[in-house]
Amino acid sequence: MRKKINIAIDGYSSCGKSTIAKAVAKALYYFYVDTGAMYRAITLFALQNNCIKKDQTIDEPLLIRLLDHVVVSFKYNTDSGEQEIYLNGVNVEREIRSIQVSNHVSLISAVREVRVKLVRLQKRLAESKGVVMDGRDIGTVVMPDADLKIFMMADADVRSKRRYDELIAAGLDVSLEEIKSNITNRDLIDTTREMDPLRQAEDAVVVDNSNLTIDEQFEFVMAQAVKRIEQ
């Protein structure tokens, strides 16, 4: 039987981590875990339950009290062939992609209790191997012993345009300037937060995909994965 490995894909927001992670997981018949979607789901919960104040800061005491009532899970959609995110039993795959959620997710992700809750769940999901997981702290915190670690980056303007095109295609009303501001702010928060900041693992393979096609990225990461599977 072919051995199974765990693959961690980290990187900056909107640099295509999820696209490549999904494709690699599908090609290897592995379980794909979008940790960004998990943080987005809790952000949606925070918005729905008035945990974000009028001045756009987080009411942390309220959010922390309510965290025990938050259940985040994934279910496989047989029609799309993808894992989709559920919040307390409700499919929120579309709702978590809104710009309102994007504007607050990095702040919610910086709350220690939120990270503790989700990292515990993410570690459990990785226990059986055969997992492709993407996020900000996968190779450094969630799966520090991952067999393959990828760190993805891209120019901020490139990332902004990609994200803009993605949201427009999904029928959302956004501006390119709004998207770039969101990405720049998220980069700052993600890299400077006190707990589990975004950083490159020492043994990660760096992929700057500013000028790479999706196929080129996929082929590179797959080659790295196959090399480790066959070791």
Residue frames as a rotation matrix with the C-alpha (Angstrom) as fourth column:
MET 1
0.578 0.816 0.000 0.00
0.816 -0.578 0.000 0.00
0.000 0.000 -1.000 0.00
ARG 2
-0.083 -0.583 0.808 1.29
0.505 -0.724 -0.470 3.46
0.859 0.369 0.354 -0.91
LYS 3
-0.448 -0.114 -0.887 2.21
0.887 -0.179 -0.425 5.38
-0.110 -0.977 0.182 2.23
LYS 4
0.560 0.683 0.469 0.21
0.664 -0.709 0.238 8.47
0.495 0.178 -0.851 3.12
ILE 5
-0.627 -0.755 -0.191 1.76
0.750 -0.520 -0.408 11.80
0.208 -0.399 0.893 4.06
ASN 6
0.459 0.693 -0.556 0.52
0.757 -0.632 -0.163 15.09
-0.465 -0.346 -0.815 5.46
ILE 7
-0.361 -0.509 0.782 0.97
0.847 -0.530 0.047 18.24
0.390 0.679 0.622 3.38
ALA 8
0.189 0.338 -0.922 0.95
0.711 -0.694 -0.109 21.74
-0.677 -0.635 -0.372 4.91
ILE 9
-0.226 -0.209 0.951 0.42
0.855 -0.511 0.091 24.74
0.467 0.834 0.294 2.65
ASP 10
0.180 0.202 -0.963 0.90
0.747 -0.665 0.000 28.15
-0.640 -0.719 -0.270 4.27
GLY 11
-0.618 -0.481 0.622 1.08
0.767 -0.543 0.342 31.64
0.173 0.689 0.704 2.85
TYR 12
-0.925 0.197 -0.325 -0.36
-0.091 -0.945 -0.313 35.09
-0.369 -0.260 0.892 2.55
SER 13
-0.054 0.995 0.088 -4.05
0.115 0.094 -0.989 35.79
-0.992 -0.043 -0.119 1.93
SER 14
0.779 0.570 -0.262 -5.37
-0.199 -0.172 -0.965 35.36
-0.595 0.804 -0.021 -1.59
CYS 15
-0.160 -0.872 -0.462 -2.20
-0.892 -0.073 0.446 33.76
-0.423 0.484 -0.766 -2.97
GLY 16
0.170 0.348 -0.922 -4.02
-0.851 0.524 0.040 30.65
0.497 0.778 0.385 -4.20
LYS 17
-0.730 -0.479 0.487 -3.32
-0.675 0.615 -0.407 28.25
-0.104 -0.626 -0.772 -1.32
SER 18
-0.104 0.794 0.599 -6.80
-0.445 0.502 -0.742 26.75
-0.890 -0.343 0.301 -1.35
THR 19
0.633 0.348 -0.692 -6.89
-0.762 0.122 -0.636 26.26
-0.137 0.930 0.342 -5.12
ILE 20
-0.149 -0.792 -0.592 -3.66
-0.747 0.482 -0.457 24.27
0.648 0.375 -0.663 -5.12
ALA 21
-0.751 -0.120 0.650 -4.44
-0.603 0.526 -0.599 22.44
-0.270 -0.842 -0.467 -1.88
LYS 22
0.268 0.935 0.234 -7.81
-0.613 0.353 -0.707 21.30
-0.743 0.046 0.667 -3.24
ALA 23
0.611 -0.048 -0.790 -6.28
-0.749 0.286 -0.597 20.12
0.255 0.957 0.139 -6.52
VAL 24
-0.481 -0.861 -0.165 -3.46
-0.706 0.492 -0.509 18.21
0.519 -0.129 -0.845 -4.80
ALA 25
-0.552 0.353 0.756 -5.85
-0.586 0.481 -0.652 16.59
-0.594 -0.803 -0.059 -2.32
LYS 26
0.552 0.820 -0.151 -8.14
-0.656 0.315 -0.686 15.51
-0.515 0.478 0.712 -5.16
ALA 27
0.349 -0.496 -0.795 -5.25
-0.768 0.335 -0.546 14.07
0.537 0.801 -0.264 -7.19
LEU 28
-0.704 -0.708 -0.054 -3.94
-0.510 0.557 -0.656 12.10
0.494 -0.434 -0.753 -4.21
TYR 29
0.133 0.863 -0.488 -7.41
0.139 0.471 0.871 11.14
0.981 -0.184 -0.057 -2.87
TYR 30
-0.754 -0.435 -0.492 -6.54
0.572 -0.066 -0.818 12.94
0.324 -0.898 0.298 0.38
PHE 31
0.349 0.841 -0.413 -8.76
0.937 -0.310 0.160 14.84
0.007 -0.443 -0.896 2.81
TYR 32
-0.409 -0.451 0.793 -8.60
0.514 -0.832 -0.208 18.59
0.754 0.323 0.572 2.22
VAL 33
0.238 0.430 -0.871 -8.87
0.955 -0.266 0.130 20.97
-0.176 -0.862 -0.475 5.20
ASP 34
-0.084 -0.151 0.985 -9.35
0.456 -0.885 -0.097 24.69
0.886 0.441 0.143 4.52
THR 35
-0.298 -0.062 -0.953 -8.43
0.954 -0.061 -0.294 26.21
-0.040 -0.996 0.077 7.89
GLY 36
-0.999 -0.035 0.041 -9.09
0.040 -0.991 0.126 29.69
0.036 0.128 0.991 6.55
ALA 37
-0.328 0.944 -0.041 -12.72
-0.117 0.002 0.993 28.68
0.937 0.331 0.110 6.04
MET 38
0.007 0.286 -0.958 -12.84
0.867 0.475 0.148 27.58
0.498 -0.832 -0.245 9.69
TYR 39
-0.699 -0.313 -0.643 -11.72
0.616 -0.720 -0.320 31.01
-0.363 -0.620 0.696 10.90
ARG 40
-0.890 0.439 0.122 -14.13
-0.244 -0.685 0.686 32.62
0.385 0.581 0.717 8.46
ALA 41
-0.133 0.881 -0.454 -16.98
0.396 0.467 0.791 30.53
0.908 -0.075 -0.411 9.88
ILE 42
-0.119 0.048 -0.992 -16.26
0.990 -0.072 -0.122 31.76
-0.078 -0.996 -0.039 13.40
THR 43
-0.954 -0.209 -0.216 -16.02
0.184 -0.974 0.132 35.30
-0.238 0.087 0.967 12.03
LEU 44
-0.566 0.822 0.062 -19.47
-0.083 -0.132 0.988 34.88
0.820 0.553 0.143 10.48
PHE 45
0.069 0.552 -0.831 -20.73
0.826 0.435 0.358 33.61
0.559 -0.711 -0.426 13.84
ALA 46
-0.558 -0.365 -0.745 -19.22
0.753 -0.601 -0.270 36.68
-0.349 -0.711 0.610 15.54
LEU 47
-0.969 0.233 0.079 -20.98
-0.153 -0.823 0.548 39.00
0.192 0.519 0.833 13.09
GLN 48
-0.279 0.926 -0.253 -24.29
0.122 0.295 0.948 37.19
0.952 0.234 -0.195 13.54
ASN 49
0.345 0.383 -0.857 -24.05
0.818 0.324 0.475 37.36
0.459 -0.865 -0.202 17.34
ASN 50
0.848 0.108 0.519 -23.00
0.001 -0.980 0.201 41.01
0.530 -0.169 -0.831 17.80
CYS 51
0.634 -0.703 -0.321 -19.43
0.668 0.289 0.686 40.17
-0.390 -0.650 0.653 18.84
ILE 52
-0.460 -0.734 0.499 -18.10
0.873 -0.476 0.105 42.95
0.160 0.484 0.860 16.62
LYS 53
-0.092 0.397 -0.913 -18.71
0.643 -0.677 -0.359 46.44
-0.761 -0.620 -0.193 17.98
LYS 54
0.859 0.503 0.090 -19.75
0.412 -0.578 -0.704 49.53
-0.303 0.642 -0.704 16.03
ASP 55
0.577 -0.724 -0.378 -16.15
-0.688 -0.680 0.252 50.76
-0.440 0.115 -0.891 16.08
GLN 56
0.678 -0.180 -0.713 -15.21
-0.504 0.592 -0.629 47.45
0.535 0.785 0.311 14.34
THR 57
-0.519 -0.795 0.314 -13.28
-0.795 0.313 -0.519 46.08
0.314 -0.519 -0.795 17.34
ILE 58
-0.261 0.362 -0.895 -13.98
0.043 0.930 0.364 42.63
0.965 0.057 -0.258 18.78
ASP 59
0.313 0.394 0.864 -16.03
-0.908 -0.144 0.395 42.11
0.280 -0.908 0.312 21.93
GLU 60
-0.452 -0.651 -0.610 -13.68
-0.495 0.752 -0.436 39.35
0.742 0.105 -0.662 23.06
PRO 61
-0.838 0.153 0.524 -15.40
-0.446 0.360 -0.819 38.51
-0.314 -0.920 -0.233 26.37
LEU 62
0.203 0.979 -0.029 -18.70
-0.764 0.140 -0.630 37.95
-0.612 0.150 0.776 24.55
LEU 63
0.330 -0.131 -0.935 -17.11
-0.811 0.467 -0.352 35.92
0.483 0.874 0.048 21.77
ILE 64
-0.717 -0.686 -0.124 -15.19
-0.502 0.632 -0.591 33.76
0.483 -0.362 -0.797 24.24
ARG 65
-0.543 0.596 0.592 -18.37
-0.559 0.269 -0.784 33.06
-0.626 -0.757 0.187 26.24
LEU 66
0.459 0.847 -0.270 -20.15
-0.736 0.193 -0.649 31.95
-0.497 0.496 0.712 23.07
LEU 67
-0.282 -0.682 -0.674 -17.38
-0.949 0.300 0.094 29.77
0.138 0.667 -0.732 21.63
ASP 68
-0.812 -0.003 0.583 -18.70
-0.239 0.914 -0.328 26.62
-0.532 -0.406 -0.743 23.30
HIS 69
0.201 0.967 0.154 -21.83
-0.015 0.160 -0.987 27.04
-0.979 0.196 0.047 21.16
VAL 70
0.336 -0.162 -0.928 -19.85
-0.904 -0.332 -0.269 27.04
-0.265 0.929 -0.258 17.89
VAL 71
0.223 -0.249 0.942 -19.52
0.143 0.965 0.221 23.82
-0.964 0.085 0.251 15.92
VAL 72
0.223 -0.268 -0.937 -17.44
-0.908 -0.408 -0.099 23.98
-0.356 0.873 -0.334 12.75
SER 73
0.032 -0.170 0.985 -17.36
0.051 0.984 0.168 20.95
-0.998 0.045 0.040 10.46
PHE 74
-0.566 -0.227 -0.793 -16.80
-0.770 -0.197 0.606 19.84
-0.294 0.954 -0.063 6.87
LYS 75
0.206 0.615 0.761 -19.10
-0.029 0.781 -0.623 17.76
-0.978 0.107 0.179 4.69
TYR 76
-0.814 -0.540 0.216 -18.39
0.136 0.185 0.973 16.33
-0.565 0.821 -0.077 1.27
ASN 77
0.134 0.830 -0.541 -20.58
-0.588 -0.373 -0.718 17.67
-0.798 0.414 0.438 -1.52
THR 78
-0.125 -0.170 0.977 -21.08
0.428 0.879 0.208 14.85
-0.895 0.445 -0.037 -4.01
ASP 79
0.812 0.490 0.316 -22.26
0.499 -0.303 -0.812 17.28
-0.302 0.817 -0.491 -6.72
SER 80
0.854 -0.516 -0.071 -19.23
-0.510 -0.801 -0.315 19.59
0.106 0.305 -0.947 -6.59
GLY 81
0.636 -0.628 -0.449 -16.78
0.449 0.774 -0.446 16.94
0.627 0.082 0.775 -5.41
GLU 82
-0.357 -0.767 0.533 -15.47
-0.026 -0.562 -0.826 19.27
0.934 -0.309 0.181 -2.68
GLN 83
-0.379 0.166 -0.910 -15.50
0.918 0.196 -0.346 19.59
0.121 -0.967 -0.226 1.09
GLU 84
-0.088 0.410 0.908 -17.80
0.151 -0.895 0.419 22.40
0.985 0.174 0.017 2.25
ILE 85
-0.926 -0.376 -0.023 -17.84
0.116 -0.227 -0.967 24.26
0.358 -0.899 0.254 5.56
TYR 86
0.135 0.981 -0.137 -20.75
0.446 0.063 0.893 24.05
0.885 -0.182 -0.429 7.99
LEU 87
-0.833 -0.272 0.481 -21.45
-0.258 -0.579 -0.774 26.33
0.489 -0.769 0.412 10.95
ASN 88
-0.674 0.573 0.466 -23.69
-0.457 0.172 -0.872 24.73
-0.581 -0.801 0.146 13.57
GLY 89
-0.342 0.494 0.800 -25.08
0.436 0.837 -0.330 22.37
-0.833 0.235 -0.501 10.96
VAL 90
0.755 0.622 -0.210 -25.70
0.154 -0.478 -0.865 25.03
-0.638 0.620 -0.456 8.29
ASN 91
0.126 -0.692 0.711 -23.76
0.985 0.175 -0.003 25.21
-0.122 0.700 0.703 5.01
VAL 92
0.740 0.077 -0.668 -22.07
0.170 -0.982 0.075 28.65
-0.651 -0.170 -0.740 4.99
GLU 93
-0.016 -0.816 0.578 -19.65
0.868 0.275 0.413 28.08
-0.496 0.508 0.704 2.11
ARG 94
0.065 0.098 0.993 -20.93
0.784 -0.621 0.010 31.16
0.618 0.777 -0.117 0.25
GLU 95
0.896 0.427 0.123 -21.57
0.263 -0.732 0.628 33.43
0.358 -0.530 -0.769 3.24
ILE 96
0.618 -0.699 -0.359 -18.02
0.458 -0.050 0.888 33.18
-0.639 -0.713 0.289 4.59
ARG 97
-0.194 -0.722 0.664 -16.58
0.974 -0.062 0.217 34.57
-0.116 0.689 0.715 1.34
SER 98
0.745 0.559 0.365 -18.19
0.603 -0.798 -0.008 38.01
0.287 0.226 -0.931 1.74
ILE 99
-0.086 -0.783 0.616 -16.04
0.256 -0.615 -0.746 41.12
0.963 0.093 0.253 2.04
GLN 100
0.484 0.322 0.814 -17.58
-0.657 -0.481 0.581 41.79
0.578 -0.816 -0.021 5.47
VAL 101
0.983 -0.178 0.037 -16.20
0.120 0.787 0.605 38.50
-0.137 -0.591 0.795 6.75
SER 102
0.389 -0.888 0.247 -12.88
0.755 0.153 -0.638 39.15
0.528 0.434 0.730 5.00
ASN 103
0.155 -0.301 0.941 -12.58
-0.167 -0.947 -0.275 42.52
0.974 -0.115 -0.197 6.73
HIS 104
0.466 0.130 0.875 -12.81
-0.853 -0.196 0.483 40.93
0.234 -0.972 0.020 10.20
VAL 105
0.904 0.012 -0.428 -11.35
0.011 0.999 0.052 37.43
0.428 -0.052 0.902 9.88
SER 106
-0.045 -0.993 -0.110 -7.76
0.282 0.093 -0.955 38.38
0.958 -0.074 0.276 10.74
LEU 107
-0.358 -0.010 0.933 -8.93
-0.751 -0.591 -0.295 40.13
0.554 -0.807 0.204 13.92
ILE 108
0.698 0.659 0.282 -11.02
-0.709 0.578 0.405 37.12
0.104 -0.482 0.870 14.94
SER 109
0.705 -0.479 -0.524 -8.10
0.196 0.841 -0.505 34.82
0.682 0.253 0.686 14.11
ALA 110
-0.301 -0.874 0.382 -5.90
-0.163 -0.347 -0.924 36.76
0.940 -0.340 -0.038 16.53
VAL 111
0.335 0.484 0.809 -8.16
-0.894 -0.108 0.435 35.91
0.298 -0.868 0.396 19.51
ARG 112
-0.629 -0.754 0.191 -6.25
-0.773 0.580 -0.258 33.31
0.084 -0.310 -0.947 21.54
GLU 113
-0.357 0.550 0.755 -9.31
-0.378 0.654 -0.655 31.24
-0.854 -0.519 -0.026 22.50
VAL 114
0.699 0.570 -0.432 -10.44
-0.599 0.136 -0.789 31.03
-0.391 0.811 0.436 18.89
ARG 115
0.095 -0.766 -0.636 -7.03
-0.871 0.245 -0.425 29.75
0.481 0.595 -0.644 17.81
VAL 116
-0.705 -0.346 0.619 -6.86
-0.652 0.659 -0.375 27.22
-0.278 -0.668 -0.690 20.64
LYS 117
0.146 0.875 0.462 -10.29
-0.409 0.479 -0.777 25.83
-0.901 -0.076 0.428 19.70
LEU 118
0.835 0.259 -0.485 -9.56
-0.532 0.158 -0.832 25.51
-0.138 0.953 0.270 15.98
VAL 119
-0.122 -0.943 -0.308 -5.95
-0.920 0.224 -0.321 24.32
0.372 0.244 -0.895 16.24
ARG 120
-0.498 0.024 0.867 -7.15
-0.569 0.745 -0.347 21.49
-0.654 -0.667 -0.358 18.52
LEU 121
0.561 0.786 0.260 -9.70
-0.236 0.453 -0.860 20.45
-0.794 0.421 0.439 15.87
GLN 122
0.662 -0.360 -0.657 -7.18
-0.729 -0.110 -0.675 20.78
0.170 0.926 -0.336 13.02
LYS 123
-0.444 -0.864 0.236 -4.65
-0.896 0.431 -0.105 18.59
-0.011 -0.258 -0.966 14.82
ARG 124
-0.146 0.478 0.866 -7.30
-0.317 0.807 -0.498 15.89
-0.937 -0.347 0.033 15.27
LEU 125
0.813 0.522 -0.258 -8.12
-0.365 0.111 -0.924 15.98
-0.454 0.846 0.281 11.56
ALA 126
0.376 -0.764 -0.524 -4.45
-0.851 -0.061 -0.521 15.40
0.366 0.642 -0.674 10.70
GLU 127
0.102 -0.392 0.914 -3.89
-0.818 0.490 0.302 12.42
-0.567 -0.778 -0.270 13.00
SER 128
0.536 0.232 0.812 -4.64
0.059 0.949 -0.310 9.72
-0.842 0.214 0.495 10.43
LYS 129
-0.606 -0.793 -0.062 -2.35
0.070 -0.131 0.989 11.15
-0.793 0.594 0.135 7.70
GLY 130
-0.537 0.366 0.760 -3.48
0.843 0.238 0.482 11.64
-0.004 0.900 -0.437 4.11
VAL 131
0.520 0.692 -0.500 -4.36
0.710 -0.676 -0.197 15.29
-0.475 -0.253 -0.843 4.74
VAL 132
-0.467 -0.540 0.700 -3.70
0.752 -0.659 -0.006 18.44
0.465 0.523 0.714 2.72
MET 133
0.437 0.581 -0.687 -4.24
0.869 -0.470 0.155 21.45
-0.233 -0.664 -0.710 4.97
ASP 134
-0.298 -0.547 0.782 -3.79
0.689 -0.690 -0.221 25.11
0.661 0.473 0.582 4.10
GLY 135
0.777 0.544 -0.317 -3.71
0.614 -0.538 0.578 28.22
0.143 -0.643 -0.752 6.24
ARG 136
0.692 -0.500 0.520 -1.32
-0.398 -0.866 -0.303 30.55
0.602 0.003 -0.798 8.05
ASP 137
0.028 -0.659 0.752 0.26
-0.999 0.002 0.039 28.38
-0.027 -0.753 -0.658 10.77
ILE 138
0.890 0.427 -0.157 -0.04
-0.439 0.897 -0.048 24.83
0.120 0.111 0.986 9.47
GLY 139
0.511 -0.763 -0.396 3.63
0.247 0.572 -0.782 24.02
0.823 0.302 0.480 9.03
THR 140
-0.454 -0.728 0.514 4.69
-0.256 -0.446 -0.858 25.88
0.854 -0.521 0.016 12.16
VAL 141
-0.570 0.317 0.758 1.92
-0.820 -0.152 -0.552 25.09
-0.060 -0.936 0.346 14.67
VAL 142
0.434 0.889 0.145 -0.77
-0.866 0.457 -0.202 22.67
-0.246 -0.038 0.969 13.49
MET 143
0.979 -0.149 0.142 1.41
0.183 0.945 -0.270 20.14
-0.094 0.291 0.952 11.62
PRO 144
0.532 -0.837 -0.127 5.04
-0.781 -0.543 0.309 20.98
-0.328 -0.066 -0.943 12.48
ASP 145
-0.347 -0.638 0.687 5.92
-0.287 0.770 0.570 17.39
-0.893 0.001 -0.450 11.55
ALA 146
0.739 0.652 -0.166 4.21
-0.320 0.124 -0.939 17.52
-0.592 0.748 0.301 8.14
ASP 147
0.271 -0.635 0.724 6.04
0.639 0.681 0.358 15.47
-0.720 0.366 0.590 5.51
LEU 148
-0.399 -0.348 0.849 5.82
0.868 -0.441 0.227 18.33
0.296 0.827 0.478 3.01
LYS 149
0.167 0.400 -0.901 5.56
0.613 -0.758 -0.223 22.04
-0.772 -0.515 -0.372 3.80
ILE 150
-0.214 -0.131 0.968 4.84
0.902 -0.407 0.144 24.62
0.376 0.904 0.205 1.11
PHE 151
-0.135 0.181 -0.974 4.99
0.535 -0.815 -0.225 28.37
-0.834 -0.551 0.013 1.71
MET 152
-0.034 0.254 0.967 3.17
0.989 -0.130 0.069 30.36
0.143 0.959 -0.247 -0.98
MET 153
-0.143 -0.005 -0.990 3.52
0.346 -0.937 -0.045 34.05
-0.927 -0.349 0.136 -1.73
ALA 154
-0.051 0.119 0.992 2.69
0.985 -0.159 0.070 36.49
0.166 0.980 -0.109 -4.50
ASP 155
-0.919 -0.282 0.276 2.82
0.281 -0.959 -0.045 40.21
0.277 0.036 0.960 -5.18
ALA 156
-0.626 0.698 -0.349 0.03
0.282 -0.215 -0.935 42.12
-0.728 -0.683 -0.062 -3.40
ASP 157
-0.363 0.494 -0.790 -1.29
-0.795 -0.607 -0.015 43.62
-0.487 0.622 0.613 -6.66
VAL 158
-0.705 0.057 -0.706 -1.44
-0.453 0.730 0.511 40.18
0.545 0.681 -0.489 -8.25
ARG 159
-0.871 0.372 -0.321 -3.26
0.491 0.667 -0.560 38.75
0.005 -0.645 -0.764 -5.24
SER 160
-0.553 0.674 -0.490 -5.73
-0.155 -0.661 -0.734 41.65
-0.819 -0.329 0.470 -5.21
LYS 161
-0.404 0.375 -0.834 -6.63
-0.914 -0.201 0.352 41.19
-0.036 0.905 0.424 -8.86
ARG 162
-0.809 0.085 -0.581 -7.07
-0.062 0.972 0.228 37.44
0.584 0.221 -0.781 -8.45
ARG 163
-0.783 0.522 -0.338 -9.32
0.508 0.223 -0.832 37.88
-0.359 -0.823 -0.440 -5.43
TYR 164
-0.482 0.593 -0.645 -11.32
-0.522 -0.786 -0.332 40.62
-0.704 0.176 0.688 -7.18
ASP 165
-0.549 0.240 -0.800 -11.92
-0.750 0.281 0.599 38.41
0.369 0.929 0.026 -10.24
GLU 166
-0.874 0.177 -0.452 -12.95
0.293 0.935 -0.199 35.52
0.388 -0.307 -0.869 -7.98
LEU 167
-0.655 0.642 -0.398 -15.52
0.341 -0.218 -0.914 37.59
-0.674 -0.735 -0.076 -6.06
ILE 168
-0.438 0.482 -0.759 -16.92
-0.775 -0.631 0.046 39.25
-0.457 0.608 0.650 -9.18
ALA 169
-0.697 0.128 -0.705 -17.34
-0.432 0.710 0.556 35.82
0.572 0.693 -0.440 -10.77
ALA 170
-0.804 0.395 -0.445 -19.24
0.585 0.657 -0.475 34.76
0.105 -0.642 -0.760 -7.64
GLY 171
-0.001 0.873 0.488 -21.63
0.661 -0.365 0.655 37.69
0.750 0.323 -0.577 -8.15
LEU 172
0.272 0.041 -0.961 -20.38
0.905 -0.351 0.241 39.84
-0.328 -0.935 -0.133 -5.26
ASP 173
0.763 0.080 0.642 -20.25
0.364 -0.873 -0.324 43.64
0.534 0.481 -0.695 -5.55
VAL 174
0.540 -0.675 -0.502 -16.69
0.570 -0.146 0.809 44.71
-0.619 -0.723 0.306 -4.62
SER 175
0.933 -0.334 -0.132 -14.02
-0.340 -0.701 -0.628 47.14
0.117 0.631 -0.767 -5.82
LEU 176
0.487 -0.832 -0.267 -10.38
0.459 0.504 -0.732 46.40
0.743 0.234 0.627 -6.56
GLU 177
-0.239 -0.564 0.790 -9.28
-0.372 -0.699 -0.611 49.15
0.897 -0.440 -0.043 -4.15
GLU 178
0.465 0.525 0.713 -11.38
-0.866 0.103 0.489 47.62
0.183 -0.845 0.503 -1.38
ILE 179
0.960 -0.121 -0.250 -9.85
0.120 0.993 -0.022 44.20
0.251 -0.009 0.968 -2.01
LYS 180
0.127 -0.990 0.059 -6.27
0.334 -0.013 -0.942 45.50
0.934 0.139 0.329 -1.98
SER 181
-0.131 -0.104 0.986 -6.86
-0.746 -0.644 -0.167 47.41
0.653 -0.758 0.007 1.26
ASN 182
0.788 0.504 0.352 -8.29
-0.613 0.599 0.514 44.26
0.048 -0.622 0.782 2.83
ILE 183
0.781 -0.541 -0.312 -5.34
0.388 0.812 -0.436 42.14
0.489 0.220 0.844 1.72
THR 184
-0.125 -0.865 0.486 -2.77
-0.013 -0.489 -0.872 44.67
0.992 -0.116 0.050 2.94
ASN 185
0.086 0.250 0.965 -4.47
-0.918 -0.357 0.174 44.94
0.387 -0.900 0.199 6.33
ARG 186
0.949 0.312 0.047 -4.74
-0.309 0.888 0.340 41.17
0.064 -0.337 0.939 6.68
ASP 187
0.424 -0.877 -0.227 -1.05
0.356 0.392 -0.848 40.72
0.833 0.279 0.478 5.85
LEU 188
-0.287 -0.540 0.791 -0.14
-0.464 -0.644 -0.608 43.15
0.838 -0.542 -0.066 8.62
ILE 189
0.346 0.514 0.785 -2.39
-0.935 0.123 0.332 41.53
0.075 -0.849 0.523 11.22
ASP 190
0.960 0.086 -0.267 -1.45
-0.108 0.992 -0.069 37.97
0.259 0.096 0.961 10.23
THR 191
0.291 -0.942 -0.169 2.30
0.399 0.280 -0.873 38.59
0.870 0.186 0.457 10.45
THR 192
-0.532 -0.533 0.658 2.30
-0.282 -0.621 -0.731 40.66
0.798 -0.574 0.181 13.65
ARG 193
0.577 0.791 0.202 -0.30
-0.479 0.127 0.869 38.93
0.661 -0.598 0.452 15.83
GLU 194
0.032 -0.592 0.806 1.02
-0.999 0.005 0.043 37.72
-0.029 -0.806 -0.591 19.17
MET 195
0.021 0.055 0.998 -0.13
-0.388 0.921 -0.042 34.12
-0.922 -0.386 0.040 18.90
ASP 196
-0.023 -0.085 0.996 0.94
0.590 0.803 0.082 31.90
-0.807 0.590 0.032 15.98
PRO 197
0.246 0.094 -0.965 1.82
-0.498 -0.841 -0.209 34.65
-0.831 0.532 -0.159 13.47
LEU 198
0.989 0.066 0.134 2.18
0.090 0.452 -0.888 33.86
-0.119 0.890 0.440 9.79
ARG 199
0.241 -0.953 -0.183 5.79
-0.836 -0.300 0.459 32.90
-0.492 0.042 -0.869 9.12
GLN 200
0.477 -0.154 -0.865 7.69
-0.657 0.592 -0.467 30.55
0.584 0.791 0.181 6.85
ALA 201
0.909 -0.205 0.363 8.71
-0.110 0.723 0.682 27.25
-0.402 -0.660 0.634 8.41
GLU 202
0.114 -0.976 -0.188 12.45
-0.692 -0.214 0.690 26.68
-0.713 0.051 -0.699 8.16
ASP 203
-0.695 -0.399 0.598 11.98
0.030 0.815 0.578 23.47
-0.718 0.420 -0.555 6.16
ALA 204
0.405 0.913 0.038 9.25
0.169 -0.034 -0.985 24.81
-0.899 0.406 -0.168 3.86
VAL 205
-0.505 -0.411 0.759 9.55
0.821 0.041 0.569 24.88
-0.265 0.911 0.317 0.08
VAL 206
-0.291 0.354 -0.889 8.86
0.010 -0.928 -0.372 28.46
-0.957 -0.117 0.266 -1.06
VAL 207
-0.340 0.278 0.899 6.64
0.934 0.211 0.288 29.06
-0.110 0.937 -0.331 -4.10
ASP 208
-0.500 0.202 -0.842 6.34
-0.111 -0.979 -0.169 32.63
-0.859 0.009 0.512 -5.42
ASN 209
-0.327 0.462 0.824 3.43
0.812 0.584 -0.006 32.24
-0.484 0.667 -0.566 -7.82
SER 210
-0.071 0.279 -0.958 3.18
-0.110 -0.956 -0.271 35.85
-0.991 0.086 0.098 -9.00
ASN 211
-0.118 -0.069 -0.991 4.01
-0.954 -0.267 0.133 34.72
-0.274 0.961 -0.034 -12.54
LEU 212
-0.971 -0.197 0.137 2.99
-0.170 0.967 0.190 31.07
-0.170 0.161 -0.972 -12.39
THR 213
-0.257 0.914 -0.315 -0.17
-0.656 0.075 0.751 29.52
0.710 0.400 0.580 -13.81
ILE 214
0.369 0.489 0.791 -2.33
-0.903 0.389 0.181 27.29
-0.219 -0.781 0.585 -11.64
ASP 215
0.963 -0.021 -0.267 -1.18
-0.088 0.917 -0.390 24.27
0.253 0.399 0.881 -13.68
GLU 216
0.120 -0.993 -0.004 2.48
-0.126 -0.011 -0.992 25.16
0.985 0.120 -0.127 -13.12
GLN 217
-0.243 -0.143 0.959 1.92
-0.932 -0.240 -0.272 25.50
0.270 -0.960 -0.075 -9.37
PHE 218
0.696 0.616 0.369 0.00
-0.686 0.721 0.091 22.24
-0.210 -0.317 0.925 -9.23
GLU 219
0.792 -0.436 -0.428 2.66
0.024 0.722 -0.692 20.32
0.610 0.538 0.582 -11.14
PHE 220
-0.192 -0.916 0.352 5.43
-0.421 -0.247 -0.873 21.67
0.886 -0.315 -0.339 -8.90
VAL 221
-0.141 0.195 0.971 3.65
-0.989 0.015 -0.147 20.84
-0.043 -0.981 0.190 -5.63
MET 222
0.873 0.488 0.014 2.59
-0.484 0.869 -0.107 17.40
-0.064 0.087 0.994 -6.90
ALA 223
0.446 -0.793 -0.415 6.18
-0.065 0.433 -0.899 16.60
0.893 0.428 0.141 -7.84
GLN 224
-0.443 -0.586 0.679 7.28
-0.693 -0.257 -0.674 17.55
0.569 -0.769 -0.292 -4.33
ALA 225
0.247 0.654 0.715 4.53
-0.938 0.346 0.008 15.40
-0.242 -0.672 0.699 -2.82
VAL 226
0.917 0.095 -0.388 5.29
-0.257 0.885 -0.389 12.34
0.306 0.456 0.836 -4.95
LYS 227
0.007 -0.997 -0.081 8.98
-0.314 0.075 -0.947 12.63
0.949 0.032 -0.312 -4.06
ARG 228
-0.508 -0.190 0.840 8.15
-0.845 -0.077 -0.529 12.41
0.165 -0.979 -0.121 -0.36
ILE 229
0.579 0.768 0.275 5.59
-0.786 0.615 -0.064 9.65
-0.218 -0.179 0.959 -0.77
GLU 230
0.850 -0.249 -0.464 8.18
-0.110 0.778 -0.618 7.52
0.516 0.576 0.634 -2.55
GLN 231
-0.026 -0.908 0.418 10.97
-0.789 -0.238 -0.567 8.16
0.614 -0.345 -0.710 -0.05
